[in-house]
């Protein structure tokens, strides 16, 4: 359920904030039962960082807040 929240599609990212209790998502209208793609096809992560090597490594992740946007 929460995996949909990590989708690159805006309408899916803005859904399923809770990872184990759907009550809050249903209460606030943010529940989404299925994604537009299957779990295997779902594009997750930030669109700005599509390559896994770009968003891995502790030092890189800690430096992100101090980097300028391209």
Predicted model as a PDB file, atoms N, CA, C, CB and O in Angstrom, pLDDT in the B-factor column:
MODEL        1                                                                  
ATOM      1  N   UNK A   1       0.807  -1.190   0.000  1.00 79.00           N  
ATOM      2  CA  UNK A   1       0.000   0.000   0.000  1.00 79.00           C  
ATOM      3  C   UNK A   1       0.860   1.268   0.000  1.00 79.00           C  
ATOM      4  CB  UNK A   1      -0.923  -0.010   1.192  1.00 79.00           C  
ATOM      5  O   UNK A   1       0.615   2.168  -0.804  1.00 79.00           O  
ATOM      6  N   UNK A   2       1.842   1.358   0.866  1.00 81.00           N  
ATOM      7  CA  UNK A   2       2.652   2.581   0.978  1.00 81.00           C  
ATOM      8  C   UNK A   2       3.604   2.753  -0.200  1.00 81.00           C  
ATOM      9  CB  UNK A   2       3.448   2.565   2.276  1.00 81.00           C  
ATOM     10  O   UNK A   2       4.051   3.867  -0.477  1.00 81.00           O  
ATOM     11  N   UNK A   3       3.916   1.668  -0.893  1.00 86.00           N  
ATOM     12  CA  UNK A   3       4.826   1.733  -2.045  1.00 86.00           C  
ATOM     13  C   UNK A   3       4.306   2.716  -3.097  1.00 86.00           C  
ATOM     14  CB  UNK A   3       5.003   0.332  -2.673  1.00 86.00           C  
ATOM     15  O   UNK A   3       5.095   3.403  -3.746  1.00 86.00           O  
ATOM     16  N   UNK A   4       2.995   2.786  -3.266  1.00 89.00           N  
ATOM     17  CA  UNK A   4       2.396   3.711  -4.235  1.00 89.00           C  
ATOM     18  C   UNK A   4       2.797   5.146  -3.912  1.00 89.00           C  
ATOM     19  CB  UNK A   4       0.853   3.576  -4.242  1.00 89.00           C  
ATOM     20  O   UNK A   4       2.986   5.955  -4.821  1.00 89.00           O  
ATOM     21  N   UNK A   5       2.928   5.464  -2.641  1.00 87.00           N  
ATOM     22  CA  UNK A   5       3.304   6.810  -2.202  1.00 87.00           C  
ATOM     23  C   UNK A   5       4.679   7.221  -2.754  1.00 87.00           C  
ATOM     24  CB  UNK A   5       3.312   6.881  -0.666  1.00 87.00           C  
ATOM     25  O   UNK A   5       4.942   8.412  -2.919  1.00 87.00           O  
ATOM     26  N   UNK A   6       5.539   6.265  -3.036  1.00 86.00           N  
ATOM     27  CA  UNK A   6       6.887   6.559  -3.529  1.00 86.00           C  
ATOM     28  C   UNK A   6       6.978   6.590  -5.053  1.00 86.00           C  
ATOM     29  CB  UNK A   6       7.855   5.540  -2.993  1.00 86.00           C  
ATOM     30  O   UNK A   6       8.073   6.659  -5.610  1.00 86.00           O  
ATOM     31  N   UNK A   7       5.844   6.540  -5.717  1.00 89.00           N  
ATOM     32  CA  UNK A   7       5.792   6.596  -7.177  1.00 89.00           C  
ATOM     33  C   UNK A   7       6.261   7.957  -7.682  1.00 89.00           C  
ATOM     34  CB  UNK A   7       4.369   6.307  -7.676  1.00 89.00           C  
ATOM     35  O   UNK A   7       6.197   8.950  -6.958  1.00 89.00           O  
ATOM     36  N   UNK A   8       6.729   7.997  -8.919  1.00 89.00           N  
ATOM     37  CA  UNK A   8       7.135   9.259  -9.536  1.00 89.00           C  
ATOM     38  C   UNK A   8       5.941  10.040 -10.068  1.00 89.00           C  
ATOM     39  CB  UNK A   8       8.122   8.998 -10.662  1.00 89.00           C  
ATOM     40  O   UNK A   8       6.087  11.215 -10.408  1.00 89.00           O  
ATOM     41  N   UNK A   9       4.778   9.431 -10.149  1.00 90.00           N  
ATOM     42  CA  UNK A   9       3.567  10.113 -10.617  1.00 90.00           C  
ATOM     43  C   UNK A   9       2.998  10.961  -9.475  1.00 90.00           C  
ATOM     44  CB  UNK A   9       2.502   9.081 -11.128  1.00 90.00           C  
ATOM     45  O   UNK A   9       2.776  10.454  -8.375  1.00 90.00           O  
ATOM     46  N   UNK A  10       2.765  12.238  -9.734  1.00 89.00           N  
ATOM     47  CA  UNK A  10       2.326  13.172  -8.714  1.00 89.00           C  
ATOM     48  C   UNK A  10       1.064  12.714  -7.989  1.00 89.00           C  
ATOM     49  CB  UNK A  10       2.093  14.515  -9.330  1.00 89.00           C  
ATOM     50  O   UNK A  10       0.998  12.778  -6.761  1.00 89.00           O  
ATOM     51  N   UNK A  11       0.056  12.250  -8.743  1.00 89.00           N  
ATOM     52  CA  UNK A  11      -1.202  11.845  -8.109  1.00 89.00           C  
ATOM     53  C   UNK A  11      -1.040  10.611  -7.222  1.00 89.00           C  
ATOM     54  CB  UNK A  11      -2.250  11.572  -9.171  1.00 89.00           C  
ATOM     55  O   UNK A  11      -1.832  10.401  -6.304  1.00 89.00           O  
ATOM     56  N   UNK A  12      -0.035   9.809  -7.485  1.00 90.00           N  
ATOM     57  CA  UNK A  12       0.228   8.643  -6.638  1.00 90.00           C  
ATOM     58  C   UNK A  12       1.090   9.020  -5.436  1.00 90.00           C  
ATOM     59  CB  UNK A  12       0.913   7.536  -7.451  1.00 90.00           C  
ATOM     60  O   UNK A  12       0.921   8.472  -4.347  1.00 90.00           O  
ATOM     61  N   UNK A  13       2.009   9.953  -5.640  1.00 88.00           N  
ATOM     62  CA  UNK A  13       2.853  10.423  -4.541  1.00 88.00           C  
ATOM     63  C   UNK A  13       2.000  11.069  -3.451  1.00 88.00           C  
ATOM     64  CB  UNK A  13       3.909  11.423  -5.057  1.00 88.00           C  
ATOM     65  O   UNK A  13       2.302  10.945  -2.265  1.00 88.00           O  
ATOM     66  N   UNK A  14       0.943  11.752  -3.855  1.00 88.00           N  
ATOM     67  CA  UNK A  14       0.062  12.430  -2.906  1.00 88.00           C  
ATOM     68  C   UNK A  14      -1.019  11.501  -2.379  1.00 88.00           C  
ATOM     69  CB  UNK A  14      -0.575  13.644  -3.555  1.00 88.00           C  
ATOM     70  O   UNK A  14      -2.158  11.924  -2.182  1.00 88.00           O  
ATOM     71  N   UNK A  15      -0.678  10.257  -2.152  1.00 91.00           N  
ATOM     72  CA  UNK A  15      -1.625   9.277  -1.618  1.00 91.00           C  
ATOM     73  C   UNK A  15      -0.904   8.320  -0.684  1.00 91.00           C  
ATOM     74  CB  UNK A  15      -2.316   8.498  -2.760  1.00 91.00           C  
ATOM     75  O   UNK A  15       0.325   8.267  -0.653  1.00 91.00           O  
ATOM     76  N   UNK A  16      -1.678   7.571   0.070  1.00 89.00           N  
ATOM     77  CA  UNK A  16      -1.173   6.491   0.932  1.00 89.00           C  
ATOM     78  C   UNK A  16       0.000   6.921   1.812  1.00 89.00           C  
ATOM     79  CB  UNK A  16      -0.750   5.314   0.081  1.00 89.00           C  
ATOM     80  O   UNK A  16       1.066   6.306   1.785  1.00 89.00           O  
ATOM     81  N   UNK A  17      -0.204   7.969   2.583  1.00 87.00           N  
ATOM     82  CA  UNK A  17       0.846   8.449   3.486  1.00 87.00           C  
ATOM     83  C   UNK A  17       1.114   7.459   4.615  1.00 87.00           C  
ATOM     84  CB  UNK A  17       0.460   9.807   4.071  1.00 87.00           C  
ATOM     85  O   UNK A  17       2.258   7.288   5.036  1.00 87.00           O  
ATOM     86  N   UNK A  18       0.079   6.819   5.094  1.00 83.00           N  
ATOM     87  CA  UNK A  18       0.224   5.846   6.170  1.00 83.00           C  
ATOM     88  C   UNK A  18       0.744   4.530   5.600  1.00 83.00           C  
ATOM     89  CB  UNK A  18      -1.124   5.631   6.906  1.00 83.00           C  
ATOM     90  O   UNK A  18       0.395   4.158   4.480  1.00 83.00           O  
ATOM     91  N   UNK A  19       1.572   3.830   6.360  1.00 77.00           N  
ATOM     92  CA  UNK A  19       2.111   2.576   5.839  1.00 77.00           C  
ATOM     93  C   UNK A  19       1.404   1.347   6.387  1.00 77.00           C  
ATOM     94  CB  UNK A  19       3.574   2.485   6.151  1.00 77.00           C  
ATOM     95  O   UNK A  19       1.583   0.249   5.859  1.00 77.00           O  
ATOM     96  N   UNK A  20       0.598   1.510   7.440  1.00 78.00           N  
ATOM     97  CA  UNK A  20      -0.059   0.316   7.976  1.00 78.00           C  
ATOM     98  C   UNK A  20      -1.495   0.549   8.437  1.00 78.00           C  
ATOM     99  CB  UNK A  20       0.736  -0.216   9.119  1.00 78.00           C  
ATOM    100  O   UNK A  20      -2.196  -0.410   8.759  1.00 78.00           O  
ATOM    101  N   UNK A  21      -1.943   1.793   8.475  1.00 82.00           N  
ATOM    102  CA  UNK A  21      -3.283   2.092   8.947  1.00 82.00           C  
ATOM    103  C   UNK A  21      -3.996   2.945   7.893  1.00 82.00           C  
ATOM    104  CB  UNK A  21      -3.240   2.821  10.327  1.00 82.00           C  
ATOM    105  O   UNK A  21      -3.744   4.146   7.794  1.00 82.00           O  
ATOM    106  N   UNK A  22      -4.870   2.338   7.120  1.00 85.00           N  
ATOM    107  CA  UNK A  22      -5.531   3.046   6.023  1.00 85.00           C  
ATOM    108  C   UNK A  22      -6.575   4.045   6.504  1.00 85.00           C  
ATOM    109  CB  UNK A  22      -6.180   2.055   5.094  1.00 85.00           C  
ATOM    110  O   UNK A  22      -7.051   4.863   5.718  1.00 85.00           O  
ATOM    111  N   UNK A  23      -6.936   3.992   7.777  1.00 88.00           N  
ATOM    112  CA  UNK A  23      -7.962   4.887   8.309  1.00 88.00           C  
ATOM    113  C   UNK A  23      -7.666   6.352   8.005  1.00 88.00           C  
ATOM    114  CB  UNK A  23      -8.092   4.693   9.805  1.00 88.00           C  
ATOM    115  O   UNK A  23      -8.549   7.080   7.551  1.00 88.00           O  
ATOM    116  N   UNK A  24      -6.432   6.791   8.252  1.00 88.00           N  
ATOM    117  CA  UNK A  24      -6.092   8.200   8.039  1.00 88.00           C  
ATOM    118  C   UNK A  24      -6.194   8.580   6.564  1.00 88.00           C  
ATOM    119  CB  UNK A  24      -4.680   8.490   8.556  1.00 88.00           C  
ATOM    120  O   UNK A  24      -6.698   9.653   6.230  1.00 88.00           O  
ATOM    121  N   UNK A  25      -5.722   7.712   5.690  1.00 88.00           N  
ATOM    122  CA  UNK A  25      -5.802   8.001   4.260  1.00 88.00           C  
ATOM    123  C   UNK A  25      -7.251   8.044   3.785  1.00 88.00           C  
ATOM    124  CB  UNK A  25      -5.021   6.956   3.462  1.00 88.00           C  
ATOM    125  O   UNK A  25      -7.612   8.897   2.975  1.00 88.00           O  
ATOM    126  N   UNK A  26      -8.066   7.148   4.272  1.00 90.00           N  
ATOM    127  CA  UNK A  26      -9.478   7.137   3.883  1.00 90.00           C  
ATOM    128  C   UNK A  26     -10.199   8.352   4.457  1.00 90.00           C  
ATOM    129  CB  UNK A  26     -10.162   5.838   4.357  1.00 90.00           C  
ATOM    130  O   UNK A  26     -11.046   8.945   3.789  1.00 90.00           O  
ATOM    131  N   UNK A  27      -9.871   8.720   5.675  1.00 91.00           N  
ATOM    132  CA  UNK A  27     -10.490   9.868   6.330  1.00 91.00           C  
ATOM    133  C   UNK A  27     -10.205  11.170   5.575  1.00 91.00           C  
ATOM    134  CB  UNK A  27      -9.993   9.979   7.771  1.00 91.00           C  
ATOM    135  O   UNK A  27     -11.091  12.011   5.425  1.00 91.00           O  
ATOM    136  N   UNK A  28      -8.981  11.331   5.108  1.00 89.00           N  
ATOM    137  CA  UNK A  28      -8.592  12.561   4.420  1.00 89.00           C  
ATOM    138  C   UNK A  28      -8.649  12.452   2.896  1.00 89.00           C  
ATOM    139  CB  UNK A  28      -7.205  12.951   4.838  1.00 89.00           C  
ATOM    140  O   UNK A  28      -8.242  13.377   2.193  1.00 89.00           O  
ATOM    141  N   UNK A  29      -9.148  11.333   2.387  1.00 90.00           N  
ATOM    142  CA  UNK A  29      -9.323  11.170   0.946  1.00 90.00           C  
ATOM    143  C   UNK A  29      -8.047  10.961   0.161  1.00 90.00           C  
ATOM    144  CB  UNK A  29     -10.011  12.342   0.410  1.00 90.00           C  
ATOM    145  O   UNK A  29      -8.000  11.244  -1.036  1.00 90.00           O  
ATOM    146  N   UNK A  30      -7.020  10.474   0.814  1.00 90.00           N  
ATOM    147  CA  UNK A  30      -5.742  10.263   0.119  1.00 90.00           C  
ATOM    148  C   UNK A  30      -5.448   8.781  -0.128  1.00 90.00           C  
ATOM    149  CB  UNK A  30      -4.606  10.879   0.925  1.00 90.00           C  
ATOM    150  O   UNK A  30      -4.337   8.430  -0.525  1.00 90.00           O  
ATOM    151  N   UNK A  31      -6.429   7.915   0.102  1.00 90.00           N  
ATOM    152  CA  UNK A  31      -6.209   6.479  -0.102  1.00 90.00           C  
ATOM    153  C   UNK A  31      -6.301   6.123  -1.581  1.00 90.00           C  
ATOM    154  CB  UNK A  31      -7.230   5.653   0.704  1.00 90.00           C  
ATOM    155  O   UNK A  31      -7.209   6.577  -2.278  1.00 90.00           O  
ATOM    156  N   UNK A  32      -5.381   5.330  -2.048  1.00 90.00           N  
ATOM    157  CA  UNK A  32      -5.371   4.839  -3.423  1.00 90.00           C  
ATOM    158  C   UNK A  32      -5.128   3.337  -3.370  1.00 90.00           C  
ATOM    159  CB  UNK A  32      -4.279   5.566  -4.294  1.00 90.00           C  
ATOM    160  O   UNK A  32      -4.094   2.885  -2.879  1.00 90.00           O  
ATOM    161  N   UNK A  33      -6.080   2.574  -3.872  1.00 89.00           N  
ATOM    162  CA  UNK A  33      -5.999   1.114  -3.767  1.00 89.00           C  
ATOM    163  C   UNK A  33      -4.922   0.526  -4.675  1.00 89.00           C  
ATOM    164  CB  UNK A  33      -7.343   0.493  -4.104  1.00 89.00           C  
ATOM    165  O   UNK A  33      -4.176  -0.359  -4.257  1.00 89.00           O  
ATOM    166  N   UNK A  34      -4.837   1.006  -5.905  1.00 89.00           N  
ATOM    167  CA  UNK A  34      -3.857   0.469  -6.852  1.00 89.00           C  
ATOM    168  C   UNK A  34      -3.138   1.599  -7.583  1.00 89.00           C  
ATOM    169  CB  UNK A  34      -4.541  -0.469  -7.865  1.00 89.00           C  
ATOM    170  O   UNK A  34      -3.655   2.709  -7.712  1.00 89.00           O  
ATOM    171  N   UNK A  35      -1.957   1.292  -8.048  1.00 90.00           N  
ATOM    172  CA  UNK A  35      -1.191   2.236  -8.857  1.00 90.00           C  
ATOM    173  C   UNK A  35      -1.531   2.023 -10.326  1.00 90.00           C  
ATOM    174  CB  UNK A  35       0.338   2.071  -8.614  1.00 90.00           C  
ATOM    175  O   UNK A  35      -2.192   1.048 -10.684  1.00 90.00           O  
ATOM    176  N   UNK A  36      -1.078   2.938 -11.168  1.00 91.00           N  
ATOM    177  CA  UNK A  36      -1.337   2.799 -12.598  1.00 91.00           C  
ATOM    178  C   UNK A  36      -0.499   1.684 -13.213  1.00 91.00           C  
ATOM    179  CB  UNK A  36      -1.058   4.115 -13.315  1.00 91.00           C  
ATOM    180  O   UNK A  36      -0.846   1.149 -14.265  1.00 91.00           O  
ATOM    181  N   UNK A  37       0.609   1.334 -12.551  1.00 90.00           N  
ATOM    182  CA  UNK A  37       1.480   0.253 -13.030  1.00 90.00           C  
ATOM    183  C   UNK A  37       1.558  -0.829 -11.963  1.00 90.00           C  
ATOM    184  CB  UNK A  37       2.904   0.787 -13.379  1.00 90.00           C  
ATOM    185  O   UNK A  37       1.179  -0.605 -10.814  1.00 90.00           O  
ATOM    186  N   UNK A  38       2.048  -1.995 -12.343  1.00 89.00           N  
ATOM    187  CA  UNK A  38       2.238  -3.077 -11.373  1.00 89.00           C  
ATOM    188  C   UNK A  38       3.419  -2.742 -10.462  1.00 89.00           C  
ATOM    189  CB  UNK A  38       2.472  -4.438 -12.097  1.00 89.00           C  
ATOM    190  O   UNK A  38       4.187  -1.826 -10.756  1.00 89.00           O  
ATOM    191  N   UNK A  39       3.567  -3.469  -9.372  1.00 84.00           N  
ATOM    192  CA  UNK A  39       4.683  -3.234  -8.453  1.00 84.00           C  
ATOM    193  C   UNK A  39       6.033  -3.367  -9.144  1.00 84.00           C  
ATOM    194  CB  UNK A  39       4.611  -4.202  -7.286  1.00 84.00           C  
ATOM    195  O   UNK A  39       6.963  -2.621  -8.837  1.00 84.00           O  
ATOM    196  N   UNK A  40       6.150  -4.305 -10.070  1.00 87.00           N  
ATOM    197  CA  UNK A  40       7.417  -4.513 -10.770  1.00 87.00           C  
ATOM    198  C   UNK A  40       7.711  -3.374 -11.756  1.00 87.00           C  
ATOM    199  CB  UNK A  40       7.393  -5.854 -11.511  1.00 87.00           C  
ATOM    200  O   UNK A  40       8.877  -3.081 -12.020  1.00 87.00           O  
ATOM    201  N   UNK A  41       6.689  -2.740 -12.294  1.00 89.00           N  
ATOM    202  CA  UNK A  41       6.869  -1.677 -13.288  1.00 89.00           C  
ATOM    203  C   UNK A  41       6.861  -0.283 -12.685  1.00 89.00           C  
ATOM    204  CB  UNK A  41       5.795  -1.768 -14.331  1.00 89.00           C  
ATOM    205  O   UNK A  41       7.212   0.682 -13.364  1.00 89.00           O  
ATOM    206  N   UNK A  42       6.469  -0.157 -11.429  1.00 87.00           N  
ATOM    207  CA  UNK A  42       6.302   1.138 -10.787  1.00 87.00           C  
ATOM    208  C   UNK A  42       7.627   1.884 -10.701  1.00 87.00           C  
ATOM    209  CB  UNK A  42       5.704   0.966  -9.396  1.00 87.00           C  
ATOM    210  O   UNK A  42       8.611   1.358 -10.180  1.00 87.00           O  
ATOM    211  N   UNK A  43       7.648   3.109 -11.212  1.00 86.00           N  
ATOM    212  CA  UNK A  43       8.837   3.956 -11.139  1.00 86.00           C  
ATOM    213  C   UNK A  43       8.799   4.682  -9.809  1.00 86.00           C  
ATOM    214  CB  UNK A  43       8.908   4.969 -12.337  1.00 86.00           C  
ATOM    215  O   UNK A  43       7.927   5.519  -9.577  1.00 86.00           O  
ATOM    216  N   UNK A  44       9.749   4.361  -8.927  1.00 84.00           N  
ATOM    217  CA  UNK A  44       9.756   4.978  -7.613  1.00 84.00           C  
ATOM    218  C   UNK A  44      10.949   5.904  -7.470  1.00 84.00           C  
ATOM    219  CB  UNK A  44       9.774   3.915  -6.519  1.00 84.00           C  
ATOM    220  O   UNK A  44      11.924   5.802  -8.214  1.00 84.00           O  
ATOM    221  N   UNK A  45      10.860   6.796  -6.519  1.00 81.00           N  
ATOM    222  CA  UNK A  45      11.946   7.723  -6.254  1.00 81.00           C  
ATOM    223  C   UNK A  45      11.684   9.090  -6.848  1.00 81.00           C  
ATOM    224  CB  UNK A  45      13.236   7.175  -6.788  1.00 81.00           C  
ATOM    225  O   UNK A  45      10.624   9.339  -7.423  1.00 81.00           O  
ATOM    226  N   UNK A  46      12.651   9.968  -6.706  1.00 78.00           N  
ATOM    227  CA  UNK A  46      12.525  11.320  -7.218  1.00 78.00           C  
ATOM    228  C   UNK A  46      12.877  11.370  -8.700  1.00 78.00           C  
ATOM    229  CB  UNK A  46      13.415  12.276  -6.425  1.00 78.00           C  
ATOM    230  O   UNK A  46      13.852  10.757  -9.136  1.00 78.00           O  
ATOM    231  N   UNK A  47      12.094  12.090  -9.454  1.00 79.00           N  
ATOM    232  CA  UNK A  47      12.332  12.226 -10.897  1.00 79.00           C  
ATOM    233  C   UNK A  47      13.690  12.892 -11.145  1.00 79.00           C  
ATOM    234  CB  UNK A  47      11.193  13.051 -11.568  1.00 79.00           C  
ATOM    235  O   UNK A  47      14.365  12.585 -12.128  1.00 79.00           O  
ATOM    236  N   UNK A  48      14.084  13.800 -10.252  1.00 76.00           N  
ATOM    237  CA  UNK A  48      15.355  14.517 -10.405  1.00 76.00           C  
ATOM    238  C   UNK A  48      16.569  13.604 -10.260  1.00 76.00           C  
ATOM    239  CB  UNK A  48      15.440  15.634  -9.386  1.00 76.00           C  
ATOM    240  O   UNK A  48      17.661  13.960 -10.704  1.00 76.00           O  
ATOM    241  N   UNK A  49      16.397  12.437  -9.649  1.00 71.00           N  
ATOM    242  CA  UNK A  49      17.504  11.513  -9.411  1.00 71.00           C  
ATOM    243  C   UNK A  49      17.140  10.119  -9.914  1.00 71.00           C  
ATOM    244  CB  UNK A  49      17.866  11.469  -7.908  1.00 71.00           C  
ATOM    245  O   UNK A  49      16.940   9.207  -9.112  1.00 71.00           O  
ATOM    246  N   UNK A  50      17.051   9.943 -11.235  1.00 66.00           N  
ATOM    247  CA  UNK A  50      16.597   8.664 -11.773  1.00 66.00           C  
ATOM    248  C   UNK A  50      17.605   7.520 -11.664  1.00 66.00           C  
ATOM    249  CB  UNK A  50      16.233   8.843 -13.192  1.00 66.00           C  
ATOM    250  O   UNK A  50      17.213   6.353 -11.645  1.00 66.00           O  
ATOM    251  N   UNK A  51      18.878   7.836 -11.594  1.00 68.00           N  
ATOM    252  CA  UNK A  51      19.897   6.789 -11.553  1.00 68.00           C  
ATOM    253  C   UNK A  51      20.190   6.398 -10.112  1.00 68.00           C  
ATOM    254  CB  UNK A  51      21.187   7.254 -12.256  1.00 68.00           C  
ATOM    255  O   UNK A  51      20.440   7.268  -9.278  1.00 68.00           O  
ATOM    256  N   UNK A  52      20.165   5.100  -9.804  1.00 66.00           N  
ATOM    257  CA  UNK A  52      20.420   4.674  -8.422  1.00 66.00           C  
ATOM    258  C   UNK A  52      21.750   5.167  -7.865  1.00 66.00           C  
ATOM    259  CB  UNK A  52      20.382   3.177  -8.342  1.00 66.00           C  
ATOM    260  O   UNK A  52      21.845   5.464  -6.674  1.00 66.00           O  
ATOM    261  N   UNK A  53      22.773   5.260  -8.701  1.00 63.00           N  
ATOM    262  CA  UNK A  53      24.075   5.695  -8.196  1.00 63.00           C  
ATOM    263  C   UNK A  53      24.058   7.173  -7.803  1.00 63.00           C  
ATOM    264  CB  UNK A  53      25.159   5.447  -9.247  1.00 63.00           C  
ATOM    265  O   UNK A  53      24.937   7.626  -7.070  1.00 63.00           O  
ATOM    266  N   UNK A  54      23.066   7.927  -8.283  1.00 61.00           N  
ATOM    267  CA  UNK A  54      22.964   9.334  -7.922  1.00 61.00           C  
ATOM    268  C   UNK A  54      22.397   9.535  -6.524  1.00 61.00           C  
ATOM    269  CB  UNK A  54      22.109  10.060  -8.925  1.00 61.00           C  
ATOM    270  O   UNK A  54      22.665  10.559  -5.895  1.00 61.00           O  
ATOM    271  N   UNK A  55      21.639   8.603  -6.039  1.00 62.00           N  
ATOM    272  CA  UNK A  55      21.021   8.800  -4.728  1.00 62.00           C  
ATOM    273  C   UNK A  55      21.397   7.698  -3.755  1.00 62.00           C  
ATOM    274  CB  UNK A  55      19.514   8.870  -4.864  1.00 62.00           C  
ATOM    275  O   UNK A  55      20.564   7.227  -2.981  1.00 62.00           O  
ATOM    276  N   UNK A  56      22.634   7.298  -3.798  1.00 70.00           N  
ATOM    277  CA  UNK A  56      23.100   6.290  -2.842  1.00 70.00           C  
ATOM    278  C   UNK A  56      24.386   6.775  -2.188  1.00 70.00           C  
ATOM    279  CB  UNK A  56      23.323   4.916  -3.540  1.00 70.00           C  
ATOM    280  O   UNK A  56      25.081   7.645  -2.714  1.00 70.00           O  
ATOM    281  N   UNK A  57      24.671   6.229  -1.100  1.00 79.00           N  
ATOM    282  CA  UNK A  57      25.870   6.611  -0.359  1.00 79.00           C  
ATOM    283  C   UNK A  57      25.525   7.648   0.698  1.00 79.00           C  
ATOM    284  CB  UNK A  57      26.950   7.155  -1.310  1.00 79.00           C  
ATOM    285  O   UNK A  57      24.877   8.653   0.408  1.00 79.00           O  
ATOM    286  N   UNK A  58      25.954   7.400   1.905  1.00 85.00           N  
ATOM    287  CA  UNK A  58      25.628   8.270   3.014  1.00 85.00           C  
ATOM    288  C   UNK A  58      26.165   9.687   2.819  1.00 85.00           C  
ATOM    289  CB  UNK A  58      26.166   7.690   4.290  1.00 85.00           C  
ATOM    290  O   UNK A  58      25.453  10.655   3.086  1.00 85.00           O  
ATOM    291  N   UNK A  59      27.381   9.819   2.368  1.00 84.00           N  
ATOM    292  CA  UNK A  59      27.953  11.163   2.210  1.00 84.00           C  
ATOM    293  C   UNK A  59      27.193  11.971   1.160  1.00 84.00           C  
ATOM    294  CB  UNK A  59      29.438  11.069   1.823  1.00 84.00           C  
ATOM    295  O   UNK A  59      26.978  13.170   1.332  1.00 84.00           O  
ATOM    296  N   UNK A  60      26.789  11.317   0.080  1.00 80.00           N  
ATOM    297  CA  UNK A  60      26.008  12.022  -0.941  1.00 80.00           C  
ATOM    298  C   UNK A  60      24.663  12.476  -0.387  1.00 80.00           C  
ATOM    299  CB  UNK A  60      25.794  11.123  -2.168  1.00 80.00           C  
ATOM    300  O   UNK A  60      24.259  13.620  -0.599  1.00 80.00           O  
ATOM    301  N   UNK A  61      23.969  11.591   0.319  1.00 79.00           N  
ATOM    302  CA  UNK A  61      22.661  11.928   0.877  1.00 79.00           C  
ATOM    303  C   UNK A  61      22.753  13.052   1.903  1.00 79.00           C  
ATOM    304  CB  UNK A  61      22.032  10.701   1.513  1.00 79.00           C  
ATOM    305  O   UNK A  61      21.880  13.919   1.948  1.00 79.00           O  
ATOM    306  N   UNK A  62      23.787  13.047   2.717  1.00 86.00           N  
ATOM    307  CA  UNK A  62      23.954  14.110   3.708  1.00 86.00           C  
ATOM    308  C   UNK A  62      24.296  15.453   3.063  1.00 86.00           C  
ATOM    309  CB  UNK A  62      25.040  13.726   4.701  1.00 86.00           C  
ATOM    310  O   UNK A  62      24.022  16.505   3.640  1.00 86.00           O  
ATOM    311  N   UNK A  63      24.887  15.424   1.880  1.00 84.00           N  
ATOM    312  CA  UNK A  63      25.256  16.672   1.204  1.00 84.00           C  
ATOM    313  C   UNK A  63      24.108  17.281   0.397  1.00 84.00           C  
ATOM    314  CB  UNK A  63      26.434  16.425   0.291  1.00 84.00           C  
ATOM    315  O   UNK A  63      24.206  18.435  -0.022  1.00 84.00           O  
ATOM    316  N   UNK A  64      23.032  16.544   0.170  1.00 79.00           N  
ATOM    317  CA  UNK A  64      21.922  17.030  -0.659  1.00 79.00           C  
ATOM    318  C   UNK A  64      21.347  18.378  -0.234  1.00 79.00           C  
ATOM    319  CB  UNK A  64      20.831  16.024  -0.652  1.00 79.00           C  
ATOM    320  O   UNK A  64      21.118  19.221  -1.100  1.00 79.00           O  
ATOM    321  N   UNK A  65      21.102  18.625   1.044  1.00 85.00           N  
ATOM    322  CA  UNK A  65      20.524  19.912   1.423  1.00 85.00           C  
ATOM    323  C   UNK A  65      21.409  21.123   1.099  1.00 85.00           C  
ATOM    324  CB  UNK A  65      20.229  19.901   2.885  1.00 85.00           C  
ATOM    325  O   UNK A  65      20.922  22.251   1.036  1.00 85.00           O  
ATOM    326  N   UNK A  66      22.687  20.887   0.898  1.00 89.00           N  
ATOM    327  CA  UNK A  66      23.629  21.973   0.643  1.00 89.00           C  
ATOM    328  C   UNK A  66      23.959  22.152  -0.834  1.00 89.00           C  
ATOM    329  CB  UNK A  66      24.893  21.732   1.407  1.00 89.00           C  
ATOM    330  O   UNK A  66      24.709  23.058  -1.196  1.00 89.00           O  
ATOM    331  N   UNK A  67      23.410  21.301  -1.683  1.00 81.00           N  
ATOM    332  CA  UNK A  67      23.673  21.381  -3.117  1.00 81.00           C  
ATOM    333  C   UNK A  67      22.692  22.321  -3.798  1.00 81.00           C  
ATOM    334  CB  UNK A  67      23.598  19.994  -3.754  1.00 81.00           C  
ATOM    335  O   UNK A  67      21.547  22.460  -3.367  1.00 81.00           O  
ATOM    336  N   UNK A  68      23.147  22.961  -4.859  1.00 78.00           N  
ATOM    337  CA  UNK A  68      22.267  23.824  -5.650  1.00 78.00           C  
ATOM    338  C   UNK A  68      21.493  22.975  -6.634  1.00 78.00           C  
ATOM    339  CB  UNK A  68      23.073  24.922  -6.392  1.00 78.00           C  
ATOM    340  O   UNK A  68      21.989  21.969  -7.143  1.00 78.00           O  
ATOM    341  N   UNK A  69      20.259  23.403  -6.893  1.00 71.00           N  
ATOM    342  CA  UNK A  69      19.456  22.702  -7.889  1.00 71.00           C  
ATOM    343  C   UNK A  69      20.009  23.007  -9.270  1.00 71.00           C  
ATOM    344  CB  UNK A  69      17.960  23.106  -7.792  1.00 71.00           C  
ATOM    345  O   UNK A  69      20.471  24.115  -9.540  1.00 71.00           O  
ATOM    346  N   UNK A  70      19.954  22.001 -10.143  1.00 62.00           N  
ATOM    347  CA  UNK A  70      20.463  22.182 -11.508  1.00 62.00           C  
ATOM    348  C   UNK A  70      19.371  22.665 -12.412  1.00 62.00           C  
ATOM    349  CB  UNK A  70      21.054  20.886 -12.053  1.00 62.00           C  
ATOM    350  O   UNK A  70      19.603  22.876 -13.602  1.00 62.00           O  
TER     351      UNK A  70                                                      
ENDMDL                                                                          
END                                                                             
